[in-house]
Amino acid sequence: MTAPDAVSKAPYQKIGGFCFMQKSIINATYDKPFKTNDELIELLESRNVIITDKEFAKKCISDISYYSLINGYKNLFPCDQNNKFQIPIQFYDFYNLYRFDTMINSVIFKYIIAIEKSLKSKLSYIISEKYGVFTDLGDYSNNNHNDYLCKKYYRNNKQTQSILKKIKEEIYKTKNESVNHYKKNHNHVPCWILVNGIPFGLTIKWYEILKPSEKDMICNQFISTPDITIEEKKEFFKKSLDILRKYRNNIAHGNKIFNNTISEELPKKSVLLLSNNLITKIDYKHGIGRNDIFAVIIIICMFIDEVSKNIFLNEVINIFSLFDTVTFSQDRSLLQMLKLPTDFLERLKKLLN
């Protein structure tokens, strides 16, 4: 067996009639070669990471992976052009950041899923009540007046037809058991079943093409306060859904809560009022409550019931309290690294009360 043309000049080792590229050449070929756990420990030490327990460090790298543990948080500490930390960094800093990230993301993800289900329930109720329980999954023109996905029941804009078509395409190929059961065993797929087979992002787009009166009904169910107008509620609600969706996707794909790349921001007036003044004008000016973790906590508290809110806040407070006494390199606290106010825990407790 001859070596492939693209790497024909590389030395090969012949084993059992087959040719294999030698390990040293594999590593020399790429700028990110394979390294053993011992070599990764040496790499960390060369980058100015202080490791007092090498066996513990190797186990962490083995269980979590070097990339998830180190690369996910390295930008929180100053590095030179060679990726060497400018001051000594304790290995435990990375471990504690990972532990916090995992714990808080787990709680946030759980409640975003609950809000997604609530939106789908309210959406399907309104549509079923007004437009019936039948949809022709094979009709992508969406002109059938008996179909609750008929385009005449939605806003007349360029996106409506493509969104309705996308919903039917998703249901056609879905692996959701309840949807497929109805497709196989019943003569229609009602809306409250259909919503189980579409993703959060598409559900938000479906909400967006509702007629104004229907959007008003959903917004008022999520945001009951009379302190802001219905138009302000709808703006806050749409921005909130976009932020929650992106946080959900970031968490699902292993992105870190410290690396916030979300561009959407909560509107200033609404977030100041709906947070009961726990977020101030100065906070908002400095980015607090726009689209950070504080904003996400405010959104979740607004969109879930009172009992769930108390449970959620207690979970969040317990996690932050657990790491409140941890001091990271450069004498920074967790709150400083998240760019949160020093009285953040006190503010959460006020939300609880």
C-alpha positions in Angstrom: 0.0 0.0 0.0 1.5 3.3 -1.0 1.2 6.5 1.0 -1.3 9.2 -0.2 0.1 11.7 -2.7 -0.5 14.7 -0.5 1.9 13.4 2.1 4.1 11.1 0.0 7.3 12.7 1.2 6.6 11.9 4.9 8.3 8.8 6.4 5.9 5.9 6.9 6.2 2.8 9.0 5.0 -0.4 7.4 3.0 -2.7 9.7 1.1 -5.8 8.5 1.2 -4.6 4.9 -0.2 -1.2 5.8 1.7 2.1 6.0 1.2 4.5 8.9 2.7 7.9 9.4 5.1 7.9 12.4 3.9 9.7 15.6 6.8 12.2 15.6 5.9 13.2 12.0 2.2 13.5 12.9 3.1 15.9 15.7 5.6 17.8 13.6 3.1 18.3 10.8 0.6 20.4 12.8 0.8 23.4 15.0 -1.4 21.8 17.6 0.3 18.4 18.1 -1.0 15.7 20.5 0.4 16.0 24.0 0.2 13.6 26.9 -1.2 14.7 30.2 2.3 15.0 31.6 3.3 17.1 28.7 0.3 19.4 29.2 1.3 19.8 32.8 4.7 20.9 31.7 3.2 23.3 29.2 1.0 24.9 31.9 4.1 25.4 34.1 6.0 27.0 31.2 3.0 29.4 30.8 3.4 30.5 34.5 0.7 28.4 36.0 1.4 27.3 39.5 0.6 23.6 40.1 0.9 22.4 43.7 -0.8 19.0 43.1 0.2 17.5 39.8 -1.9 14.3 40.2 -5.0 16.4 40.8 -4.2 18.6 37.8 -3.7 15.6 35.6 -7.1 14.1 36.7 -8.8 17.4 36.0 -7.3 17.6 32.5 -8.3 13.9 31.9 -11.9 14.4 33.2 -12.6 17.9 31.8 -10.0 18.3 28.9 -7.3 20.9 28.7 -9.2 23.0 26.2 -12.4 23.3 28.3 -10.4 23.9 31.5 -7.7 26.3 30.4 -8.6 27.8 27.1 -12.1 28.6 28.2 -10.8 31.0 31.0 -7.3 32.1 29.9 -8.6 35.4 28.6 -9.6 36.4 32.1 -5.9 36.7 32.9 -3.3 38.9 31.1 -1.0 37.0 28.7 2.0 38.1 26.6 2.3 37.4 22.9 3.6 33.9 23.6 0.5 33.0 25.6 2.5 33.1 28.9 0.6 34.6 31.8 2.1 37.8 32.9 1.7 37.0 36.6 1.7 33.5 38.2 -1.8 31.9 38.0 -2.9 29.1 40.3 -4.2 26.0 38.6 -7.1 26.0 41.1 -8.3 29.3 39.6 -9.2 27.5 36.4 -10.7 24.6 38.3 -12.9 26.9 40.4 -14.0 29.0 37.4 -15.0 25.8 35.6 -16.9 24.5 38.7 -18.8 27.8 39.0 -19.5 28.0 35.3 -20.9 24.5 35.2 -23.1 24.9 38.2 -24.6 28.3 37.3 -25.1 27.3 33.7 -26.9 24.2 34.7 -29.4 26.3 36.8 -29.9 28.9 34.1 -30.3 26.3 31.3 -33.0 24.6 33.3 -35.1 27.7 33.7 -34.7 28.8 30.1 -36.1 25.5 29.1 -39.1 26.1 31.4 -39.6 29.5 29.8 -39.4 28.0 26.3 -42.1 25.5 27.3 -44.3 28.3 28.8 -44.0 30.3 25.5 -44.9 27.2 23.5 -47.9 26.5 25.7 -49.3 30.1 25.5 -48.6 30.3 21.8 -50.4 27.0 21.0 -53.4 27.9 23.2 -54.0 31.2 21.5 -53.6 29.7 18.0 -55.8 26.6 18.7 -58.5 28.7 20.3 -58.7 31.1 17.3 -57.7 29.0 14.3 -58.4 25.4 15.1 -56.5 22.2 15.6 -55.7 21.1 12.0 -52.6 21.7 9.9 -51.9 20.3 6.4 -48.2 19.3 6.9 -47.8 18.7 3.1 -49.1 22.1 2.0 -46.2 24.5 2.0 -48.2 27.2 0.2 -50.2 27.8 3.5 -53.4 29.0 1.8 -55.8 26.5 3.4 -58.2 28.5 5.7 -58.8 25.3 7.7 -55.1 25.2 8.6 -53.9 27.0 11.7 -50.7 27.7 9.8 -52.6 29.5 7.0 -50.7 32.6 6.2 -53.8 34.8 6.4 -53.9 34.3 10.1 -50.5 36.0 10.6 -48.8 39.3 9.9 -48.5 40.2 6.2 -44.7 40.5 5.8 -41.9 39.0 3.9 -40.8 36.6 6.7 -44.3 35.0 7.4 -44.4 32.5 4.5 -40.8 31.3 5.0 -41.3 30.9 8.8 -44.6 28.9 8.3 -42.9 26.7 5.7 -40.0 26.2 8.0 -42.3 25.0 10.8 -43.9 22.4 8.5 -40.5 21.3 7.3 -39.3 20.8 10.9 -42.4 18.8 11.7 -42.0 16.7 8.6 -38.5 15.6 9.7 -38.9 15.7 13.5 -37.8 12.8 15.8 -40.1 14.0 18.6 -42.1 11.0 19.8 -45.4 12.8 20.6 -45.4 14.6 17.2 -44.7 11.4 15.3 -47.3 9.5 17.3 -49.9 12.0 16.2 -48.7 11.9 12.6 -49.0 8.1 12.6 -52.1 7.5 14.7 -54.4 10.5 14.4 -55.9 12.5 11.6 -54.4 15.8 12.6 -51.5 17.3 14.6 -52.8 19.9 17.0 -50.8 22.9 17.8 -50.1 22.0 21.4 -48.4 18.8 20.0 -46.7 20.4 17.1 -44.8 22.9 19.2 -42.9 20.0 20.9 -41.1 19.4 17.6 -39.7 22.8 16.8 -36.7 24.6 18.3 -36.8 27.6 20.6 -35.5 30.0 17.9 -38.2 29.0 15.4 -40.8 29.3 18.2 -39.7 32.9 18.8 -40.0 33.6 15.0 -43.5 32.1 15.1 -44.4 34.4 17.9 -43.0 37.4 16.0 -45.4 36.9 13.0 -48.5 36.8 15.2 -50.9 39.6 14.8 -50.5 42.5 17.3 -53.5 41.6 19.4 -52.2 38.0 19.9 -48.8 39.2 20.8 -50.3 41.6 23.3 -52.1 38.6 25.0 -48.9 36.6 25.3 -46.8 39.6 26.5 -49.4 40.5 29.2 -49.3 36.9 30.5 -45.5 37.1 30.9 -45.3 40.7 32.1 -48.4 41.7 34.1 -47.1 45.0 35.6 -48.9 48.2 34.6 -45.7 50.2 35.0 -44.8 50.0 31.3 -46.9 50.3 28.1 -47.8 47.3 26.0 -45.4 48.4 23.3 -42.6 48.6 25.9 -43.6 45.1 27.1 -43.4 43.7 23.6 -40.0 45.3 23.1 -38.7 44.0 26.4 -40.2 40.6 25.7 -38.6 40.2 22.3 -35.2 41.3 23.4 -35.5 39.0 26.4 -36.3 36.0 24.3 -33.4 36.7 22.0 -31.0 36.9 24.9 -32.3 33.8 26.5 -32.1 31.9 23.3 -28.5 32.9 22.8 -27.6 32.0 26.4 -29.3 28.7 25.9 -27.3 28.0 22.7 -24.0 29.1 24.3 -24.5 26.8 27.3 -25.5 23.9 25.1 -22.4 24.3 23.0 -20.1 24.6 26.0 -19.4 28.3 25.7 -18.4 30.0 29.0 -20.6 32.5 30.8 -17.5 34.8 31.2 -17.3 35.1 27.4 -20.4 37.2 26.6 -20.7 37.9 22.9 -24.4 38.7 22.8 -25.2 41.9 21.0 -28.9 42.2 22.0 -29.6 44.5 25.0 -32.6 45.0 27.2 -34.2 48.4 26.8 -33.0 50.8 29.5 -36.3 52.1 30.8 -38.0 48.7 31.1 -35.1 46.9 32.8 -34.7 49.7 35.4 -38.5 49.5 36.2 -38.9 45.8 36.0 -35.8 45.1 38.2 -37.5 47.2 41.0 -34.6 49.6 40.9 -32.1 46.8 41.7 -30.3 47.9 38.5 -29.5 51.6 38.4 -28.8 54.0 35.6 -25.1 53.9 36.5 -25.2 50.1 36.4 -26.8 50.1 33.0 -24.3 52.7 31.7 -21.5 50.3 32.7 -23.1 47.3 31.0 -24.8 45.7 34.1 -28.3 44.5 33.3 -28.0 44.9 29.6 -27.3 41.4 28.4 -25.1 40.0 31.2 -25.9 37.3 33.8 -27.7 39.8 35.9 -30.0 40.6 33.0 -30.6 36.9 32.5 -31.5 36.5 36.1 -33.9 39.5 35.9 -35.6 38.0 32.8 -36.0 34.6 34.3 -37.5 36.1 37.5 -40.0 38.1 35.4 -41.1 35.1 33.3 -41.6 32.3 35.8 -44.2 31.9 38.6 -43.6 33.1 42.2 -42.8 29.7 43.7 -40.4 28.8 40.8 -38.8 32.3 41.2 -38.0 31.7 44.9 -36.5 28.3 44.1 -34.4 29.7 41.2 -33.1 32.7 43.2 -32.2 30.4 46.2 -30.2 28.2 43.8 -28.4 31.1 42.3 -27.7 32.7 45.7 -26.3 29.4 47.0 -23.9 29.0 44.1 -22.6 32.5 44.3 -22.3 32.2 48.1 -20.2 29.1 47.6 -17.6 31.0 45.6 -18.0 34.3 47.4 -15.0 33.7 49.6 -12.7 32.4 46.8 -10.0 34.9 45.8 -8.5 34.4 42.4 -5.1 35.5 41.1 -4.5 39.3 41.1 -6.7 39.4 44.3 -9.8 39.4 42.1 -13.2 38.1 43.3 -15.7 36.2 41.2 -18.0 39.2 41.0 -15.1 41.3 39.7 -14.4 38.8 37.0 -18.1 38.8 36.0 -18.1 42.6 36.2 -21.0 42.5 38.7 -21.5 45.0 41.6 -20.0 44.1 44.9 -23.4 44.0 46.6 -24.8 41.6 44.0 -25.8 38.9 46.5 -27.7 41.5 48.6 -29.5 42.6 45.5 -30.5 39.0 44.7 -31.9 38.6 48.2 -34.0 41.8 47.7 -35.4 40.2 44.5 -36.2 37.1 46.6 -38.1 39.2 49.2 
